Amino acid sequence: MAKQGFYYLSTLFLVLALNGHAQDDFVKKSFATAAPLYENLLKTTEGNFKDYPHSLYPDGRLKYLQIDEWTGGFWPGALWYMYEFTKDDKWRKHAEAWTNSLETNQYNTQHHDIGFMMYCSYGNAIRFNPNPKYQEILVQSAKSLCKRYSPVVGSIQSWNKRKSKGNINTWEYPVIMDNMMNLELLFYASKVTGDTIYKHIAIKHAEQTMKNHIRPDYSSFHVVNYDPKTGKVLHQQTLQGFSDNSTWARGQAWGIHGFTTTYRETKDKRFLKTAIGLADFFIKHPNLPKDKIPYWDFNVGQPGYKPDWNFNPQQYQPIPRDASAAAITSSALLELSTYVKGAKAKLYRNTAIQMLKSLSSDVYLNTDKANPYFLLKHSTGNLPSNNEVDVPLIYSDYYFLEALLRYQKLTAK
């Protein structure tokens, strides 16, 4: 514990020394809190580059996912963010080692999440080390992602054929809102290769998502299932949200972030309008709590929303929050605020800051060492399956650190 305390203080002093301009306390507090937790996580995972820290089991044991599952890139990505903030080569060393462990994943074509896995790791790595090998790996990852694209459907298939929640329908070609987050990898590949095919696929996918996932009020469907032979929409449903017609908080967050990125890469006003609509729905929703950290779904238990699973309203009381949705949204809002002007820009920036201050409060930040490893508490993974409810999640940490760094850069201007 003495060593951890020394590391905590040394990191904090290093941060203060390296950053000449004054920073808000919540940024310094968050990174200083992360340091000893991630030190513990590094020690626990030392020498094991096959299992990637993901969350905790109910009994407190560390939950890992393997290299072919969707969250592997967030741990090295979080380490890169620690390096970016502290400039401490110790973090860089670990970030490089964990990033390099994902190399074989560049050929993964089993699902759409290769963007999450490879761009959050190698995409961050190449910012600090322009290694030609990193570029090759990212381009190959983009090629692998493109193999899941169908010109008939106009979208990248997220999952392989599967049953819907409650086994009501068979999804032949399911596409989920989360997939918007993988498009940045494709835009990158077009920029570095000069081959427009990657960008073309990304734009087509965004157009179809805009058309079929987003409702007139800018709420969103989680899953759209297509007929792979005709491209016709067969079902608009959910897997992780409350009901098919509800708005799953993290799905909405993925949409805000993904369409903001797509606008950045294309400057197409249609995508900006979509990002704005999704953001306004989220932050102006009457069911968004005062601290701006959403419930896991905006419509839990409300009249007119019928789930396809056995919902017991007494099982989860109070309604669980999803800190990960707030982390993703706060990061997106900070970028989106730079693409709009006046009152709208101020609203997005101020809301993002409110979210970050809430997340950095002792309610959500792991200052009390509620667990030994992760930075944020109170995220929800998949409540309808009773999986990862009110737990820490590595991607919640990742997007929180991303948002803090974005805030730092904005305030430095």
TAKAWO-V789716 format. One record per pair of residues at least 6 apart in sequence whose ideal C-beta (glycine too) atoms are under 6 Angstrom apart, sorted by sequence separation. I is the first residue (numbers start at 0). J is the second residue. If there is no record, write none. Layout:
i->I j->J
i->I j->J
This chain:
i->56 j->62
i->64 j->70
i->107 j->113
i->189 j->195
i->213 j->219
i->237 j->243
i->287 j->293
i->298 j->304
i->380 j->386
i->382 j->388
i->55 j->62
i->148 j->155
i->162 j->169
i->163 j->170
i->212 j->219
i->226 j->233
i->236 j->243
i->240 j->247
i->369 j->376
i->380 j->387
i->54 j->62
i->82 j->90
i->125 j->133
i->147 j->155
i->189 j->197
i->212 j->220
i->239 j->247
i->262 j->270
i->336 j->344
i->53 j->62
i->81 j->90
i->82 j->91
i->124 j->133
i->147 j->156
i->161 j->170
i->188 j->197
i->189 j->198
i->224 j->233
i->261 j->270
i->262 j->271
i->365 j->374
i->379 j->388
i->53 j->63
i->224 j->234
i->237 j->247
i->53 j->64
i->160 j->171
i->212 j->223
i->286 j->297
i->336 j->347
i->365 j->376
i->40 j->52
i->51 j->63
i->78 j->90
i->82 j->94
i->104 j->116
i->121 j->133
i->185 j->197
i->186 j->198
i->211 j->223
i->223 j->235
i->258 j->270
i->262 j->274
i->300 j->312
i->335 j->347
i->336 j->348
i->363 j->375
i->377 j->389
i->50 j->63
i->51 j->64
i->284 j->297
i->363 j->376
i->222 j->236
i->363 j->377
i->378 j->392
i->78 j->93
i->79 j->94
i->121 j->136
i->158 j->173
i->185 j->200
i->186 j->201
i->220 j->235
i->222 j->237
i->258 j->273
i->259 j->274
i->332 j->347
i->376 j->391
i->78 j->94
i->121 j->137
i->156 j->172
i->157 j->173
i->185 j->201
i->221 j->237
i->222 j->238
i->258 j->274
i->53 j->70
i->157 j->174
i->378 j->395
i->157 j->175
i->332 j->350
i->333 j->351
i->373 j->391
i->75 j->94
i->101 j->120
i->182 j->201
i->221 j->240
i->255 j->274
i->299 j->318
i->332 j->351
i->11 j->31
i->51 j->71
i->152 j->172
i->154 j->174
i->375 j->395
i->10 j->31
i->157 j->178
i->211 j->232
i->370 j->391
i->375 j->396
i->52 j->74
i->75 j->97
i->98 j->120
i->255 j->277
i->329 j->351
i->374 j->396
i->51 j->74
i->74 j->97
i->75 j->98
i->98 j->121
i->117 j->140
i->155 j->178
i->254 j->277
i->255 j->278
i->373 j->396
i->10 j->34
i->294 j->318
i->295 j->319
i->375 j->399
i->329 j->354
i->98 j->124
i->221 j->247
i->294 j->320
i->295 j->321
i->329 j->355
i->7 j->34
i->113 j->140
i->7 j->35
i->218 j->246
i->292 j->320
i->293 j->321
i->6 j->35
i->179 j->208
i->221 j->250
i->325 j->354
i->71 j->101
i->113 j->143
i->251 j->281
i->292 j->322
i->105 j->136
i->113 j->144
i->219 j->250
i->293 j->324
i->3 j->35
i->6 j->38
i->219 j->251
i->292 j->325
i->105 j->139
i->105 j->140
i->108 j->143
i->219 j->254
i->107 j->143
i->111 j->147
i->176 j->212
i->106 j->143
i->66 j->104
i->108 j->146
i->67 j->107
i->322 j->363
i->358 j->399
i->69 j->112
i->72 j->115
i->76 j->119
i->141 j->184
i->176 j->219
i->72 j->116
i->76 j->120
i->79 j->123
i->111 j->155
i->141 j->185
i->71 j->116
i->75 j->120
i->176 j->221
i->248 j->293
i->69 j->115
i->73 j->119
i->111 j->157
i->175 j->221
i->72 j->119
i->76 j->123
i->141 j->188
i->175 j->222
i->248 j->295
i->355 j->402
i->72 j->120
i->248 j->296
i->155 j->204
i->173 j->222
i->174 j->223
i->247 j->296
i->138 j->188
i->153 j->203
i->154 j->204
i->173 j->224
i->245 j->296
i->246 j->297
i->41 j->93
i->48 j->100
i->148 j->200
i->154 j->207
i->172 j->225
i->245 j->298
i->322 j->375
i->30 j->84
i->138 j->192
i->153 j->207
i->170 j->224
i->145 j->200
i->172 j->227
i->241 j->296
i->322 j->377
i->323 j->378
i->141 j->197
i->171 j->227
i->205 j->261
i->240 j->296
i->322 j->378
i->134 j->191
i->241 j->298
i->320 j->377
i->321 j->378
i->241 j->299
i->321 j->379
i->217 j->276
i->245 j->304
i->217 j->277
i->319 j->379
i->274 j->335
i->218 j->280
i->242 j->304
i->291 j->353
i->217 j->280
i->241 j->304
i->242 j->305
i->291 j->354
i->209 j->273
i->242 j->306
i->118 j->183
i->241 j->306
i->292 j->357
i->118 j->184
i->168 j->234
i->291 j->357
i->111 j->178
i->114 j->181
i->271 j->338
i->290 j->357
i->282 j->350
i->330 j->398
i->17 j->86
i->319 j->388
i->323 j->392
i->326 j->395
i->111 j->181
i->114 j->184
i->319 j->389
i->14 j->85
i->256 j->327
i->323 j->394
i->327 j->398
i->330 j->401
i->13 j->85
i->249 j->321
i->252 j->324
i->259 j->331
i->323 j->395
i->326 j->398
i->330 j->402
i->333 j->405
i->152 j->225
i->163 j->236
i->180 j->253
i->248 j->321
i->255 j->328
i->322 j->395
i->326 j->399
i->329 j->402
i->333 j->406
i->164 j->238
i->176 j->250
i->179 j->253
i->249 j->323
i->249 j->324
i->252 j->327
i->256 j->331
i->259 j->334
i->308 j->383
i->330 j->405
i->177 j->253
i->248 j->324
i->252 j->328
i->255 j->331
i->259 j->335
i->176 j->253
i->180 j->257
i->183 j->260
i->152 j->230
i->176 j->254
i->179 j->257
i->186 j->264
i->151 j->230
i->182 j->261
i->295 j->379
i->295 j->382
i->167 j->307
i->165 j->307
i->239 j->381
i->164 j->307
i->165 j->308
i->164 j->308
i->55 j->370
i->74 j->393
i->77 j->396
i->73 j->393
i->77 j->397
i->80 j->400
i->73 j->394
i->76 j->397
i->70 j->393
i->77 j->400
i->70 j->394
i->73 j->397
i->29 j->359
i->25 j->356
i->28 j->359
i->32 j->364
i->39 j->371
i->40 j->372
i->39 j->372
i->54 j->387
i->25 j->359
i->32 j->366
i->55 j->390
i->36 j->372
i->54 j->390
i->36 j->374
i->54 j->392
i->53 j->393
i->33 j->374
i->52 j->393
i->29 j->403
i->26 j->403
i->26 j->407
